[in-house]
Amino acid sequence: MARDAEPGLRELITARGAELEAQAEKLSQQLQEVRDELEELAVAELVARRLAEQLHAETEREATSAQAAGQVAGRAVLLVPQRERGMDEAVLPGDYQRVMDVVRRAGGPVMVRQVCAELGMSTEPARSEALRAKLNRLAERGWLRKPADGKFTITL
């Protein structure tokens, strides 16, 4: 009788071994998927960090160039001065004057891409974001208004 149990036991052991092998293969695949995803996350984090550094550097350059315009009587002046009563747009640099002209001719609120189109500029983000910075600068300094909808209008 002991010899009859032996083949049944071997079948159970073989079956259990096959189950464990299949489970080990599945776990190995899952482990590889987790490692792959961890690697992708590391790359994504690196890309995000580089993009943030580039954006920070561009913002710094814009802030520096916007504020370090030139010298008048030995004093630094802004390229885009704060608007004061009676001040003419002629004090603005030429590219800002063109932007003001487009917004004025629109006759109502305009979006950045509309101004880009009127100026014959590309509406791709790299170009439109540079123009958005100019429009925001004009709004911050009182030359334009920027309502909550994000469009720009001439200040009355």
C-alpha positions in Angstrom: 0.0 0.0 0.0 2.8 2.4 0.7 4.1 2.0 -2.8 0.7 3.0 -4.2 0.7 6.3 -2.2 4.1 7.2 -3.6 3.0 7.9 -7.2 0.1 10.0 -5.9 2.5 12.0 -3.7 4.9 12.5 -6.6 2.1 13.9 -8.7 1.1 16.3 -5.9 4.7 17.4 -5.5 5.1 17.8 -9.3 1.8 19.7 -9.6 2.7 22.0 -6.6 6.2 22.6 -8.1 4.6 23.6 -11.4 2.2 26.0 -9.6 5.1 27.6 -7.7 7.2 27.9 -10.9 4.2 29.7 -12.6 3.8 32.0 -9.6 7.6 32.7 -9.6 7.4 33.6 -13.3 4.4 35.9 -12.7 6.2 37.6 -9.7 9.3 38.0 -11.8 7.3 39.7 -14.6 5.6 42.0 -12.0 9.0 42.9 -10.5 10.4 43.8 -13.9 7.3 46.0 -14.6 7.8 47.8 -11.2 11.5 48.3 -12.0 10.6 49.6 -15.5 8.1 52.0 -14.0 10.5 53.2 -11.3 13.0 53.9 -14.1 10.4 55.9 -16.1 9.6 57.9 -13.0 13.2 58.7 -12.4 13.5 59.9 -16.0 10.2 61.9 -15.7 11.5 63.5 -12.5 14.8 64.5 -14.3 12.9 66.0 -17.2 10.6 67.9 -14.9 13.5 69.3 -12.9 15.3 70.4 -16.1 12.1 72.0 -17.5 11.6 73.8 -14.2 15.2 75.0 -14.2 14.9 76.3 -17.8 11.6 78.1 -17.0 13.2 79.6 -13.9 16.2 80.8 -16.0 13.9 82.2 -18.7 11.9 84.0 -16.1 15.1 85.4 -14.5 16.3 86.6 -17.9 13.0 88.3 -18.7 12.9 90.0 -15.3 16.5 91.1 -15.7 15.9 92.4 -19.2 12.6 94.1 -18.3 14.2 95.9 -15.4 17.7 96.6 -16.7 16.7 98.7 -19.6 19.2 101.5 -19.5 20.5 104.6 -17.9 19.0 108.1 -17.8 21.1 110.7 -16.1 23.0 107.9 -14.4 19.9 106.2 -13.1 18.4 102.8 -14.2 15.0 103.0 -15.9 12.5 100.3 -16.8 12.0 99.5 -20.5 8.3 99.4 -19.7 7.7 102.2 -17.2 4.7 102.3 -14.8 2.0 104.3 -16.7 1.2 107.6 -15.2 -1.5 110.1 -16.1 -0.8 111.9 -19.4 2.0 109.5 -20.3 2.2 108.7 -24.1 2.9 105.2 -25.5 5.9 106.7 -27.3 7.9 106.0 -24.1 7.5 102.3 -24.7 10.0 100.3 -26.8 8.8 99.7 -30.4 7.7 96.1 -30.0 5.5 97.1 -27.0 4.1 99.9 -29.1 3.1 97.4 -31.8 1.4 95.2 -29.2 -0.5 98.2 -27.8 -1.6 99.1 -31.4 -2.9 95.6 -32.0 -4.9 95.6 -28.8 -6.3 99.0 -29.5 -7.4 98.1 -33.0 -9.1 95.0 -31.8 -11.8 97.1 -30.2 -12.4 94.7 -27.4 -10.7 92.0 -25.2 -8.1 90.0 -27.1 -6.4 86.7 -26.4 -2.7 86.2 -26.8 -3.0 84.0 -29.9 -5.0 86.8 -31.6 -2.3 89.3 -30.9 0.3 86.7 -32.2 -1.7 86.3 -35.4 -2.0 90.1 -35.9 1.7 90.5 -35.5 2.4 87.6 -37.9 4.0 85.5 -35.1 3.7 81.8 -34.6 1.2 80.7 -32.1 3.4 77.9 -30.8 3.9 78.0 -27.1 7.5 79.2 -27.1 6.5 82.3 -29.1 3.1 82.9 -27.6 4.4 82.7 -24.0 7.0 85.3 -24.8 4.2 87.6 -26.1 2.1 86.7 -23.1 4.9 87.9 -20.8 4.9 91.2 -22.7 1.2 91.6 -22.4 1.3 90.8 -18.7 4.1 93.3 -18.2 2.0 96.0 -19.9 -0.9 95.0 -17.7 1.2 95.0 -14.5 2.5 98.5 -15.3 -1.0 100.0 -16.1 -0.9 100.1 -19.9 -3.4 97.3 -20.4 -6.1 95.7 -18.3 -6.3 91.9 -17.8 -9.7 90.8 -16.6 -10.3 87.4 -14.9 -10.9 85.8 -18.3 -7.3 86.3 -19.2 -7.9 88.5 -22.2 -6.3 91.9 -22.6 -7.9 95.3 -23.2 -6.7 98.9 -23.4 -6.8 100.8 -20.1 -9.3 103.7 -20.2 
